[in-house]
Structure formats: C-alpha cells, structure tokens
Amino acid sequence: MTTVTLDTPRRALPPAGLFAVTVFASAALVFLVEPMVAKLVLPRLGGSPSVWNTSLAFFQVALVAGYGYAHALQRLRSLKAQALVHGAALLLAAIALPLRINELIGPPSSNHPTLWLLGVLTVSIGAPFAVLSATAPLVQAWHARTFGDREGSEPYVLYAASNLGSLLALLAYPLIVEPALTLHAQRLGWSGGYLAFVLLMAGLAITVIRAGEARGPIRPAAVEAPPIAWRERLIWVALAAIPSSLMLGVTTYITTDVASAPFLWVLPLALYLITFIIAFQAKPAIRSDLTLLLQAALVAICVALLPFHASPFALLLPVNLGAFFFTALMCHQTLVARRPPPERLTEFYFWMSLGGVIGGSFNAFLAPVIFDNVWEYPLVLVGASLLRPWGDWKIGVFTAAMLIMGVGAGVAMPILDTFVAPHVFARPVFAGFTQADLFDMGVKACLVFAIFAAYFVSRRALPFFAIILILWLGAEGAADHTSTDHTWRSFFGVLRQGETQVPALGGPTRMLSHGTTLHGAEALTPRWRCNPLVYYANSAPIGQVFLTERQGKPALRIGAVGLGTGSVAAYVRGADRLTFFEIDPLVIKISSDPNHFAYTTRCARGPVDYVLGDARLTLAQQPTGIFDILLIDAFSSDSVPTHLLTVQAVQGYLTHLKPDGVLILHLSNRNLDLNGPAMAVAKAAGGVALIQHYRPGPDTDRGGWPSPEDAVIIGKSRAALEPFVHDPRWKMASANGVRPWTDDYTNLFGALWRRFLQKLDPNSEG
C-alpha cells in the first residue's frame, strides 16, 4: 500500500546510487552462478544440451520463490523488521557455501536425469540463488518507501540496472571468467562475492533504516492502490511466459547443432536480458512500432527456414536469434506498458516471474513428455503472433489478396513435394536447368511469396498468424524428404528412425538420426544386412582400425563410448568382446531391438554388453589395461560433450588401453574444428597421435555407403601405432598452436571460428 510521511525534520536521504549498486551486484552474482553451476554439473550427464535448459527452468523456479518471498516481506510494516528477516535469510543460505556440487543426492541417474539434476541444484545452490533473486524487488520496494513519489525517480528504473548487471555478468563468464579462471577458482571467487554482497546489503539496510527513523513514523495513505484484476495478472503471465519458452527453444536449437557450452548458452539469455533493459528504459532504445516491424519480418523468415536443416548455420543462427529477440522485446514492451503503480511492484514482479517459470517449465519438463520432437519452439514462435496488435475487423482488398496469396503459397509447398517431387528427375529442361532445379526454384518461390504476404498483413494479428502457421506447416512438409517411421524423445535428445533408398545397397536402408545428424544406418537387403555403413564402413578410418587390429590379434577386447545403431558390433568375431558405454537408455533399447537395428543382436559373433551412464564416470570403474580398441564416438547431433575430449579424459582412456591398444577419437563435425584440440590433447596426455581426413570418392567402397570422416588415433607409444605409421592415409599433424582442452578449460568459440575459416578455404585442414 502507498505510504506517506509526517512533516518532521529528517536527515539526508540515502544516495540513490547505493540502491542501484546493490541491485546490480545481486543480479551479477545470480547470472554468474547460472552458467558456472551448469558447467559444473554438465559432465555428470554426458554434456547433454538439456542440462542447461533444465538448469534454467530450475533457476526460474528459484527466481519466482525469491520474488514471492520479497512480496511476502512487504506484509511487515517496519523496514527494520524486513531488513532483519532478509539478513537472517542471507546468512542461513550461506550454509550451502562454498559453491560446489553437493553429493547428498548421490551419483547421476541416466534413467531419471531430470529429477537428479533438480535435486542436485536444489541442495547445491537453491537457497543462495533464491535469496539473491529477492534483492531486486525488495530493494525497489525500499526505494519507493524511502523516496516517495515526490523525492525520487520511479523505482522501476532500478529493474534496468538489475538486468544490466545480469547481462554484464553473463557476458563476462564466457569472455573473461571461464578462459581466465579454473573452475575451482570460480567457485571460491563466487562464494567470496556472496559474502561481500551480504555486507553491502547490510550497509544499505542500515542506511535505509536510519533515513526512515529520521523521516518519522510512516502512516498508511488515505487512498490505497486499486487491486489488480485477475485478467490483468493472467495477461502479465502470458506476456512473460512466451519469451521464456522461446529462450529455451532457441537455446535447444543452437546447442543441439553446435555444442552444449556456456558461450553458446549465454547468447539467447543475453538477448533475453537486453529486451528487459530496453523495455524498462525511460526512453527505449528501440521503439515499439519498430519492434513490431522487425518482428514480423524475422518471424516470417525464421519459420520458413526452420525446417530446412541443411541451410547454412551462419544464416540460420542470426535469423533464429533475431526472431526470438524481437518477439521477446515485443512481449516485454507490452508488459511494461501494462505495469501497475510502484506500490504494486512486488506483485507485478511475482506474476512476471511466474510467467517465466511457466514458459521455461513447459519447454524443460512438459514438452519432452507430450511431443516426440522439438515442436514447442516453432509452435510458441507462431503462437506469439497473436500477441501483435489486432487492429480492426475490416479487411481491405489488399489485405485479403495478400492473405490468399500467403495461404496459397504455404499450401502449395507440401502439394508440390507430395505429387510433383516423385516425378522430378535430373534431366535438363532448358538453359541448363534440370527438372530438379526448377522444382527447387518453385518451392523457394512459394516460400518468398508467403514471407512477403505475411509481412504485408502484419498490422493485423489474425491474418498474420494464419499465414505464418500455414507457411511453417508447408515448409515442414516440403523439407522432409526422408520417410520417418519412428520418433523418440528423451532427456538426451530426439531420435528418428527412417528409411531411404540406396541403390548401391540393393534398395531400402534404415537410418537413425539424432537431432539433425545421421548416427548410423543398416541395409535391409540380406546381402548387405550386416555390413557396417557410413562412418563405420570398411574403407573409413574407424573401419580401417578394426580391420587392421583384427589381422594381428585373434581376440579383441573392444570398448565403444556412444552406441548409436551399434554398427561397430558388425566387426565383433566369436572370440572378441565388445562393451558399449552409453548414457541414454533409449538408445540401448532401440539398438538392441532387432526390429529396429540388428548389428548388436544378429551381426555380432561375440558377446556384446552395455554400461549405462556417463562414460567418464563408468569407464573409470573399469580395470586398467584391458582394451585393444577404445572408440570415443559420443556425439549428440553435431553437439560435442567436451568433457570427453580433455587432457584428463584422454589420460583416463589411455590407462584402460593395453600397451599396444589404440584409442580412436571420431571428430566429424559440421560446425566445430576439433582436430587441433584433439592433437594438442593427445600430446599433453602423453600419447602419440595420427590423424586422417577421409573423403570418399564416387567409387569408394560403394557397399559401405561411406561418408566424410575426421578421426584421430592415439597410442601409448609409437610402437602401438606401428601398423598405421606407414599407411599414407594416416598422417602426423600438429595442433597448430591450439591450446589443449582440460576439465578447467575449453575453447569452443575458437573451434567454431576455425571451422568457419575452413569453410571459406576448403583446401585448409584443421
């Protein structure tokens, strides 16, 4: 409720900057610890991109708990009582320090990874995070009571300071903190920062209490602020939920196709915070009308390109981030325009944070259960169109024409794909263009027509929504050229089983994809049924190692990190034994069922067994010096679990090899150059390494359907690699100045940049 003071002599008011500094510091601590804790826990769950999304959803729940606590504190009329309670809460939460992953919950669970992760986060950081989150609304409430309407600026401006602190801390982590400090130093530094903040908060509380005592007693205002209608609260929740959901959706998209790492996590979250900063500015840097204009254009382009996974990542990344940014800004500017008077600010923040929890929880917890694919991201992006201005219900001739053209173009795409594509051939038609060229041009023309039509009707929400929805559905229909028989989804990603026709293999070939990357294939014709394909073909580097090792050893003990379809089981002879180390129980279920893939059941001649869990943890429990071959092939889509490619990881692998054993690192990746780090890691780990850049020709091992592959083999000594040293396909290579990755240091941005440069110069090698 509004408060006023009696006209009594009083001391000078507290400096307004002290409020801003306190809010800034708390926000910085909150957003430093988010990527820090997620990185600490990431290796325990195989580097899965879902670790960050689940962690972010947890932090949103902790945030709403903090905001609810700050709102409840306003029931205490005395600022002194509020300060004492908050001080006690800060000290009580400090019991969780120093920052660490609390082992109270026990070892990670591959069967229930979400519950394990939520439990670990709760006991490790839940209390400090929640009480820190309460600072922004609590300090703003103190500001409003201390300065009043006549003596200070609107307290909502402090929310911009809070988000500025959040943004700077978030950007500082991957750019400064992560490269410069080990994880141990990061944990201790953050814990010290928390204790320093307790002192800062105490100083602010003392200053505010003294100013309140000097101002005299506080009495209720004659007129209370009007209550907030439930309809308005629900609108606040919806406007906050959509940006939160989109943030997790676009994060999943980015981290699935590149890697799950802090420097990629922070991009969407940083943009999310920037939208808050702009929206809460007294004079927004981007006007709401410009926001609507850019949002319409980028969303139309984004939904048109989203299903076409083969599009250049350099195009898809800015388009998706741009569509997310301007949609979130549109929602947040609308939210700020509907904010209540300052005396209701803690309630406003509570409902806003609740909306964030609902949006984040939908993506992290509900969507994986109700969807077999990552449909939540495009669905929410399309649905957000309904939050645009609706305009009047009169539709002119131009708008009607654009609506018809946009819907027609969207509908035409799947029709062309279904009825025309099967009859399209690569024969020339005219001017050097083939039927296939003309067909692709027709589909692209439909996309362009629909995009322009959507943009021209964007002043009215319903026509814009209709075109965007049809455009997305049409693009999905036109982009899917592979028959998908089964789709599964788990904490560790989306798996798709489909079939395609490969004439060299006699026809139908079954494939397993994880995200956007093929992770194994099996020919269904009897002649080729047990022939290892793609990355594991006889002519490919992995196949070369298996065939070479089989020549000199009558019995092989084989370990493979990452199961996929189980293709390498086709190399197992009767005297051999193969153990797969796999973190996803769903992958084990699929690959061990002959109704899906038969490599591990019908093709392997010797025993095949499975160890469930993260390979760094489960391999450490194996006896030393037992493996003749140890294959590291644990990719999720093109995302790399970097903790499996560090000096400490490779040192661990080498201890489990026999003296003449061979470690294989499969490094094929569209977006990251991993060759330099791998060579640097091999040297730092005390091993000897060779590398092969395999590029099959048109007539190479046609029965193996091989694909391009980069692989590094490492031995304990040069003698272990003697069979490969004289093979011209394997070469010695330097790390080219790349620093070896460790458990405390990885540089994915450098790997991304090197791959970008290699695409500009295809003749260069990583």
LINSULWO-V480295 format. One record per backbone hydrogen bond with DSSP energy under -0.5 kcal/mol. CO is the residue of the C=O (numbers start at 1). NH is the residue of the N-H. Records with the same first field share a line. If there is no record, write none. Layout:
BEGIN
CO->NH / NH
END
This chain:
BEGIN
2->221
4->219
6->8
15->18 / 19
16->19 / 20
17->21
18->22
19->23
20->24
21->25
22->26
23->27
24->28
25->29
26->30
27->31
28->32
29->33
30->34
31->35
32->36
33->37
34->38
35->39
36->40
37->41
38->42
39->43
41->44 / 45
42->45 / 47
43->46
45->48
48->51
49->52 / 53
50->54
51->55
52->56
53->57
54->58
55->59
56->60
57->61
58->62
59->63
60->64
61->65
62->66
63->67
64->68
65->69
66->70
67->71
68->72
69->73
70->74
71->74
72->75
73->76
75->77
78->82
79->83
80->84
81->85
82->86
83->87
84->88
85->89
86->90
87->91
88->92
89->93
90->94
92->95
93->96
94->97
100->102
102->105
103->106
108->110
112->116
113->117
114->118
115->119
116->120
117->121
118->122
119->123
120->124
121->125 / 126
122->126 / 127
125->129
126->130
127->131
128->132
129->133
130->134
132->135
134->138
135->139
136->140
137->141
138->142
139->143
140->144
141->145
142->146
143->147 / 148
144->148
147->151
148->152
154->157
155->158
156->159 / 160
157->160 / 161
158->162
159->163
160->164
161->165
162->166
163->167
164->168
165->169
166->170
167->171
168->172
169->173
170->174
171->175
172->176 / 177
173->178
176->180
177->181
182->186
183->187
184->188
185->189
186->190
187->99 / 191
188->192
189->193
190->194
191->195
192->196
193->197
194->198
195->199
196->200
197->201
198->202
199->203
200->204
201->205
202->206
203->207
204->208
205->209
206->210
207->211
208->212
209->213
210->214
211->215
212->216
213->216
217->6
219->4
222->224
229->233
230->234
231->235
232->236
233->237
234->238
235->239
236->240
237->241
238->242
239->243
240->244
241->245
242->246
243->247
244->248
245->249
246->250
247->251
248->252
249->253
250->254
251->255
252->256
253->257
254->258
256->638 / 639
258->640
259->261
261->264 / 265
262->266
264->268
265->269
266->270
267->271
268->272
269->273
270->274
271->275
272->276
273->277
274->278
275->279
276->280
278->281
287->291
288->292
289->293
290->294
291->295
292->296
293->297
294->298
295->299
296->300
297->301
298->302
299->303
300->304
301->305
302->306
305->308
307->309
308->311
312->315 / 316
313->317
314->318
315->319
316->320
317->321
318->322
319->323
320->324
321->325
322->326
323->327
324->328
325->329
326->330
327->331
328->332
329->333
330->334
331->335
332->336
333->337
334->338
335->338
336->339
341->344
342->345
344->348
345->349
346->350
347->351
348->352
349->353
350->354
351->355
352->356
353->357
354->358
355->359
356->360
357->361
358->362
359->363
360->364
361->365 / 366
362->367
366->369 / 370
367->371
373->375
375->379
376->380
377->381
378->382
379->383
380->384
382->385
383->386
384->387
385->388
389->461
393->395
394->396
396->400
397->401
398->402
399->403
400->404
401->405
402->406
403->407
404->408
405->409
406->410
407->411
408->412
409->413
410->414
411->415
412->416
413->417
414->418
415->419 / 420
416->420 / 421
420->423
421->424
425->435 / 436
427->435
430->433
433->429 / 430
434->438
435->439
436->440
437->441
438->442
439->443
440->444
441->445
442->446
443->447
444->448
445->449
446->450
447->451
448->452
449->453
450->454
451->455
452->456
453->457
454->457
455->458
457->460
460->464
461->465
462->466
463->467
464->468
465->469
466->470
467->471
468->472
469->473
470->474
471->475
472->476
473->477
474->478
475->479
476->480
479->481
483->485 / 499
486->497
488->495
490->493
493->490
494->515
495->488
496->498 / 513
497->485 / 486
498->511
499->483
500->502 / 509
501->503
502->505 / 507
503->506
507->502
508->524
509->500
510->522
511->498
512->519
513->496 / 515
514->516 / 517
517->514
519->565
520->512
521->533
522->510
525->528 / 529
526->529
528->523 / 531
530->532
533->536
534->537 / 707
535->542
537->540 / 543
540->544
541->545
542->546
543->547
544->548
545->549
546->550
547->551
548->552
549->553
556->558 / 577
557->628 / 629
558->579
559->631
560->562 / 581
561->633
563->566
566->569
567->570
568->571
569->572
572->605
573->576
576->607
577->558
578->609
579->560
580->582 / 611
581->562
582->613
583->585
584->587 / 588
585->589
586->590
587->591
588->592
590->593 / 597
591->600
592->594
593->596 / 597
598->602 / 603
599->604
607->578
609->580
611->582
614->617 / 618
615->619
616->620
618->621
619->622
627->658
628->662
629->559
630->664
631->561 / 633
632->666
633->635
634->641
635->637
636->639
639->636 / 641
640->642
641->644
642->645
646->650
647->651
648->652
649->653
650->654
651->655
652->656
653->656
654->657
655->625
656->626 / 627
658->661
662->630
663->714
664->632 / 666
665->667 / 712
672->674
674->678
675->679
676->680
677->681
678->682
679->683
680->684
681->685
682->687
683->686
688->715
690->713
691->731
692->694 / 711
693->695
694->709
697->700
699->701
701->704 / 705 / 706
702->705
704->534
705->534
709->694
710->667 / 668
711->692
712->665
713->690
714->663
715->688
717->721
718->721
719->722
721->724 / 725
722->726
724->727
726->728
727->730
731->691
735->738
741->647
742->745
745->742
747->751
748->752
749->753
750->754
751->673 / 755
752->756
753->757
754->758
755->759
756->760
757->761
761->764
END
